[in-house]
């Protein structure tokens, strides 16, 4: 069981800024519970995250024609 926050992810819709991902931009910030700080995910993260707003695009390409997002909820 995970008992602390690990990361925060967000998605932004902006067709002009993110045309090659159907208008969706993605970002992930990892949380350091000891320091209570966030830092951008990196290539060293698991899974690796580049800094090009495309990190989540592959998963969402399957739903691009419907232009919606989905979130699998973890067992609690």
WOBELVEN-V379346 format. One line per field, one symbol per residue. ss: DSSP state (H for helix, E for strand, - for the rest). Layout:
BEGIN
ss->???
END
This chain:
BEGIN
ss->------EEEEEEE-----HHH--EEEEEEEEE----EEEE----------------HHHHHHHHHH----------
END
